[in-house]
Amino acid sequence: MLYLANASSPRVREVMRTGEIGQICTPAEGRAPLDGVLWGADNGCFGKGYPGPAGWRAWLSRHAVHAERCLWATAPDVLGDAAATLDRSRPHLPAICALGYPAALVAQDGLEHLTVPWADFDVLFLGGTTAWKLGPAAARLAAEALGRSKRVHMGRVNSQRRWTYAEHLGCHTVDGTLLAFGPDTNLPRLLSWTRQSTLSRADR
């Protein structure tokens, strides 16, 4: 499982170039994807960084030269509202794919009660409220995604407990803001999680 983080310090960027962690990029952050680093393209809807439909597509177009290293690009979503997210995402999913990116649908509260357009996206991004994301409905959706050969990502992973849970679900990638604040202090913590997971897999 790969952790995607903000490229927030020289040391963090150095570790990203080794492949131990990846990069997450948003329009509001203003950083371009690092050369040779796996990355995720987040629309910024969680918070106040979403540039609008035209702005989001323009941003993806500007960075399309890096699309082959992009693990996913999220279609616009609405926090905690799966029905509104499906409506908002629908026109963007094919547009994201047309630009050469793997399209990600952000799973929000209530998606388990709706028809999931599995054929329209490559990655299921577990978003939603914390209670929903860590509950049984999201876990079942993750299992179904894996059964359909989709990749699974979990957002807002900022603790070892959350990291371990995402790994248990079978997530391929996670992201969080751990390295956006105190990166030089938190980077060793994060690497201890990732390296412990690597050792555990090697012992199996």
For each residue, the residues with C-beta under 8 A, 3 or more apart:
1: 163 166 167 171 172 173 174 194 197
2: 21 22 38 71 172 173 174
3: 21 22 157 163 173 174 175 176 190 193 194
4: 21 22 23 24 38 39 40 71 173 174 175
5: 8 12 16 21 22 23 24 175 176 178 179 180 190
6: 12 23 24 29 31 177 179 180 183
7: 12 13 16 23 31 34
8: 5 12 179 180 183
9: 12 13 179 183 184 187
10: 13 14
11: 14 15 183 184 187
12: 5 6 7 8 9 15 16 21 179 183 187
13: 7 9 10 16 17 34
14: 10 11 17 18
15: 11 12 18 20 21 187 191
16: 5 7 12 13 19 20 21 22 23 34 37
17: 13 14 34 36 37
18: 14 15
19: 16 37 38
20: 15 16 191 194
21: 2 3 4 5 12 15 16 190 191 194
22: 2 3 4 5 16 37 38 39 40 71 173
23: 4 5 6 7 16 31 33 34 37 38 39 40
24: 4 5 6 39 40 42 175
25: 29 31 32 33 39 40 41 42 63
26: 29 41 42 43 44 49
27: 30 43 44 49 50 51 55 56 59
28: 44 47 48 49 51
29: 6 25 26 49
30: 27
31: 6 7 23 25
32: 25 63 66
33: 23 25 37 39 63 66 69 70
34: 7 13 16 17 23 37 39
35:
36: 17 69
37: 16 17 19 22 23 33 34 69
38: 2 4 19 22 23 69 70 71
39: 4 22 23 24 25 33 34 66 69 70 71
40: 4 22 23 24 25 70 71 72 73 74 104 153 173 175
41: 25 26 60 63 70 72 73 74 101
42: 24 25 26 46 74 175
43: 26 27 50 56 73 74 75 76 77
44: 26 27 28 47 48 49 50 51 56
45: 49 50 74 76 77 78 79 106
46: 42 77 79 127 155 156
47: 28 44 50
48: 28 44
49: 26 27 28 29 44 45
50: 27 43 44 45 47 55 56 76
51: 27 28 44 54 55 56 58 59
52: 55 56
53: 56 57 76 91 92
54: 51 57 58
55: 27 50 51 52 58 59
56: 27 43 44 50 51 52 53 59 60 76 92
57: 53 54 60 61 92 95 99
58: 51 54 55 61 62
59: 27 51 55 56 62 63
60: 41 56 57 63 64 73 96 99 101
61: 57 58 64 99
62: 58 59
63: 25 32 33 41 59 60 66 67 70
64: 60 61 67 99 100 101
65:
66: 32 33 39 63 69 70
67: 63 64 70 99 100 101
68: 100
69: 33 36 37 38 39 66
70: 33 38 39 40 41 63 66 67 73 101 102
71: 2 4 22 38 39 40 102 123 151 153 172 173
72: 40 41 101 102 103 104 122 123 125 151 153 173
73: 40 41 43 60 70 96 99 101 102 103 104
74: 40 41 42 43 45 77 104 105 106 125
75: 43 88 89 92 93 96 103 104 105 106 121
76: 43 45 50 53 56 88 89 92
77: 43 45 46 74 85 88 89 106 108 127
78: 45 81 84 85 88 108
79: 45 46 108 127 128 129
80: 108 109 128 129 132
81: 78 84 85 108 109 110
82: 85 86 107 108 109 110 111 113 114 128
83: 86 87 110 114
84: 78 81 87 88 108
85: 77 78 81 82 88 89 105 106 108 111
86: 82 83 89 90 111 114 117
87: 83 84 90
88: 75 76 77 78 84 85 92
89: 75 76 77 85 86 92 93 105 106
90: 86 87 93 117 120
91: 53 94 95
92: 53 56 57 75 76 88 89 95 96 103
93: 75 89 90 96 97 103 105 117 120 121
94: 91 97 98 103 120
95: 57 91 92 98 99
96: 60 73 75 92 93 99 101 103
97: 93 94 100 101 102 103 122
98: 94 95
99: 57 60 61 64 67 73 95 96
100: 64 67 68 97
101: 41 60 64 67 70 72 73 96 97
102: 70 71 72 73 97 122 123 151
103: 72 73 75 92 93 94 96 97 120 121 122 123
104: 40 72 73 74 75 121 122 123 124 125 153
105: 74 75 85 89 93 116 117 120 121 123 124 125
106: 45 74 75 77 85 89 125 127 155
107: 82 111 124 125 126 127 128 138 141
108: 77 78 79 80 81 82 84 85 111 127 128 132
109: 80 81 82 128 129 132
110: 81 82 83 113 114
111: 82 85 86 107 108 114 116 128 137 141
112: 137 140 141
113: 82 110
114: 82 83 86 110 111
115:
116: 105 111 141 144
117: 86 90 93 105 120 121
118: 121 145 148 150
119:
120: 90 93 94 103 105 117
121: 75 93 103 104 105 117 118 124 150
122: 72 97 102 103 104 150 151
123: 71 72 102 103 104 105 150 151 152 153
124: 104 105 107 121 141 142 145 150 151 152 153
125: 72 74 104 105 106 107 153 154 155
126: 107 133 138 141 142 152 153 154 155 166 169 171
127: 46 77 79 106 107 108 133 155 156
128: 79 80 82 107 108 109 111 132 133 138
129: 79 80 109 132 133
130: 133 134 156
131: 134 135
132: 80 108 109 128 129 135 137 138
133: 126 127 128 129 130 138 154 155 156
134: 130 131 138 165
135: 131 132 138 139
136: 139 140
137: 111 112 132 140 141
138: 107 126 128 132 133 134 135 141 142
139: 135 136 142 143 169
140: 112 136 137 143 144
141: 107 111 112 116 124 126 137 138 144 145
142: 124 126 138 139 145 146 152 169 170 171
143: 139 140 146 147 169 170
144: 116 140 141 147 148
145: 118 124 141 142 148 150 151 152
146: 142 143 149 150 152 170
147: 143 144
148: 118 144 145
149: 146
150: 118 121 122 123 124 145 146
151: 71 72 102 122 123 124 145 172 173
152: 123 124 126 142 145 146 169 170 171 172
153: 40 71 72 104 123 124 125 126 171 172 173 174 175
154: 125 126 133 157 162 166 169 171 173 174 175
155: 46 106 125 126 127 133 174 175 176
156: 46 127 130 133 162 175 176 177
157: 3 154 162 163 166 174 175 176 178
158: 162 176 177 178
159: 162 163
160: 163 164 189 193
161: 164 165
162: 154 156 157 158 159 165 166 174 176
163: 1 3 157 159 160 166 167 174 193 197
164: 160 161 167 168 193
165: 134 161 162 168 169
166: 1 126 154 157 162 163 169 171 174
167: 1 163 164 170 171 197
168: 164 165
169: 126 139 142 143 152 154 165 166
170: 142 143 146 152 167
171: 1 126 142 152 153 154 166 167 174
172: 1 2 71 151 152 153
173: 1 2 3 4 22 40 71 72 151 153 154
174: 1 2 3 4 153 154 155 157 162 163 166 171
175: 3 4 5 24 40 42 153 154 155 156 157
176: 3 5 155 156 157 158 162 179
177: 6 156 158 180 181
178: 5 157 158 181 186 189 190
179: 5 6 8 9 12 176 183 186 187 190
180: 5 6 8 177 183
181: 177 178 186
182: 185 186
183: 6 8 9 11 12 179 180 186 187
184: 9 11 187
185: 182 188 189
186: 178 179 181 182 183 189 190
187: 9 11 12 15 179 183 184 190 191
188: 185 191 192
189: 160 178 185 186 192 193
190: 3 5 21 178 179 186 187 193 194
191: 15 20 21 187 188 194 195
192: 188 189 195 196
193: 3 160 163 164 189 190 196 197
194: 1 3 20 21 190 191 197 198
195: 191 192 198 199
196: 192 193 199 200
197: 1 163 167 193 194 200 201
198: 194 195 201 202
199: 195 196 202 203
200: 196 197 203 204
201: 197 198 204
202: 198 199
203: 199 200
204: 200 201
